[in-house]
Amino acid sequence: MRFTGFTGGLLLVALPWHGAAQTIPPLPHPVRDSAFAVHQLFRKHRHSAEGALGTGAASIVGMVSSSARGEYELVGLNALVTVVSTVVGLRQAFRYGSDREGLIVRQYEQGWPLPADIRRRLRGKYFRAE
C-alpha cells in the first residue's frame, strides 16, 4: 500500500507546472557573460524549488493515503517533511522567479550593477557554458 502512495507522489511530481511549458531556452551567450551566469543561477534554483515542492506534494499524498488506511504512525513525520519542503520550495520559487530574473538582467544590460545577493551567489561554474 505504501507503493501506491509513492507512485501517486511521483505522478504529482511529473505533472507540468504552470510556467514550465512556457519557458524558452536562453540563447547562447559568451562564456564569461554575467547575464548568462545569472540565467544559470536562476535556472538552477528554480529546478531546486520544483524538486522541493514536488517532495512536499508527495508527502501530502503519503499523509492522505496513510490516514485513509488508518495508519497514523508516520503522519507527524510526513507533516514535518511537507511543511519544511513546501516552505523551502516556495521561498526559492519566489526568490528566483523568472520575473525577478528578467528584471535583474534588464537592469544589468542597462548598466546597473547586479544586486549584492545575486553577486554573492555567482560562482565560476555559472559562467561556463555546458
C-alpha positions as CSV (number, residue, x, y, z in Angstrom):
1,M,0.0,0.0,0.0
2,R,2.9,2.3,0.6
3,F,3.9,1.8,-3.1
4,T,0.6,3.3,-4.3
5,G,1.3,6.4,-2.2
6,F,4.8,6.7,-3.5
7,T,3.6,6.2,-7.1
8,G,0.9,8.8,-6.6
9,G,3.5,11.3,-5.3
10,L,5.7,10.6,-8.4
11,L,2.8,11.2,-10.6
12,L,2.2,14.6,-9.0
13,V,5.8,15.5,-9.4
14,A,5.6,14.6,-13.1
15,L,2.7,17.0,-13.7
16,P,3.7,20.0,-15.7
17,W,4.0,23.2,-13.7
18,H,2.3,26.4,-14.9
19,G,5.4,28.2,-16.2
20,A,7.3,25.1,-17.3
21,A,5.6,24.8,-20.6
22,Q,6.2,28.5,-21.5
23,T,10.0,28.6,-20.9
24,I,12.2,29.1,-23.8
25,P,15.8,28.0,-23.6
26,P,18.2,31.0,-23.4
27,L,20.1,32.0,-26.5
28,P,23.8,31.1,-26.4
29,H,25.8,33.8,-24.6
30,P,29.5,34.4,-24.5
31,V,31.2,32.1,-22.0
32,R,32.1,34.8,-19.4
33,D,28.9,36.9,-19.6
34,S,27.4,37.9,-16.3
35,A,23.8,37.9,-17.7
36,F,24.4,34.2,-18.8
37,A,25.6,33.4,-15.3
38,V,22.5,35.0,-13.8
39,H,20.4,32.9,-16.1
40,Q,22.2,29.7,-15.0
41,L,21.9,30.6,-11.3
42,F,18.2,31.3,-11.5
43,R,17.6,28.2,-13.6
44,K,19.4,26.0,-11.0
45,H,17.5,27.5,-8.1
46,R,14.1,27.2,-9.9
47,H,14.8,23.5,-10.5
48,S,15.6,23.1,-6.8
49,A,12.4,24.8,-5.9
50,E,10.4,22.5,-8.2
51,G,12.0,19.5,-6.5
52,A,11.2,20.8,-3.0
53,L,7.6,21.5,-4.0
54,G,7.4,18.0,-5.5
55,T,8.6,16.5,-2.3
56,G,6.0,18.4,-0.4
57,A,3.3,17.2,-2.8
58,A,4.5,13.6,-2.5
59,S,4.4,13.9,1.3
60,I,0.9,15.2,1.2
61,V,-0.2,12.2,-0.9
62,G,1.5,10.0,1.7
63,M,-0.3,11.6,4.6
64,V,-3.6,11.4,2.9
65,S,-3.2,7.7,1.8
66,S,-1.9,6.6,5.2
67,S,-4.6,8.4,7.2
68,A,-7.3,6.9,4.8
69,R,-6.0,3.5,5.7
70,G,-6.0,4.3,9.4
71,E,-2.2,4.3,9.8
72,Y,-1.2,7.2,11.9
73,E,2.4,6.3,12.8
74,L,4.1,8.5,10.3
75,V,1.6,11.3,9.9
76,G,3.7,13.6,12.2
77,L,6.9,12.9,10.2
78,N,5.0,13.4,6.9
79,A,3.6,16.7,8.2
80,L,7.1,17.9,9.1
81,V,8.5,16.9,5.7
82,T,5.6,18.6,4.0
83,V,5.9,21.9,5.8
84,V,9.7,22.1,5.5
85,S,9.9,21.2,1.9
86,T,7.0,23.4,0.9
87,V,8.4,26.4,2.7
88,V,11.8,26.0,1.2
89,G,10.4,25.4,-2.3
90,L,8.1,28.4,-2.1
91,R,10.9,30.6,-0.8
92,Q,13.1,29.6,-3.7
93,A,10.3,29.9,-6.2
94,F,9.6,33.5,-5.2
95,R,13.2,34.5,-4.8
96,Y,14.4,33.0,-8.1
97,G,11.3,33.5,-10.2
98,S,11.5,34.3,-13.9
99,D,10.1,37.8,-13.3
100,R,12.9,38.8,-11.0
101,E,15.4,37.2,-13.3
102,G,14.2,39.3,-16.2
103,L,14.2,42.5,-14.1
104,I,17.8,41.9,-12.9
105,V,19.1,41.0,-16.4
106,R,17.3,44.1,-18.0
107,Q,18.8,46.4,-15.3
108,Y,22.3,44.8,-15.8
109,E,22.1,45.3,-19.6
110,Q,21.2,49.0,-19.0
111,G,24.3,49.5,-16.9
112,W,23.1,48.9,-13.4
113,P,25.2,46.6,-11.2
114,L,24.0,43.2,-10.1
115,P,22.3,43.1,-6.7
116,A,24.5,42.2,-3.8
117,D,22.7,39.0,-3.0
118,I,23.0,37.7,-6.6
119,R,26.7,38.7,-6.8
120,R,27.4,36.7,-3.7
121,R,25.8,33.6,-5.1
122,L,27.5,33.7,-8.5
123,R,30.3,31.2,-8.8
124,G,32.6,30.2,-11.6
125,K,30.5,27.3,-12.6
126,Y,27.7,29.6,-13.7
127,F,29.9,31.4,-16.1
128,R,30.9,28.2,-18.1
129,A,28.8,27.0,-21.0
130,E,27.7,23.4,-20.6
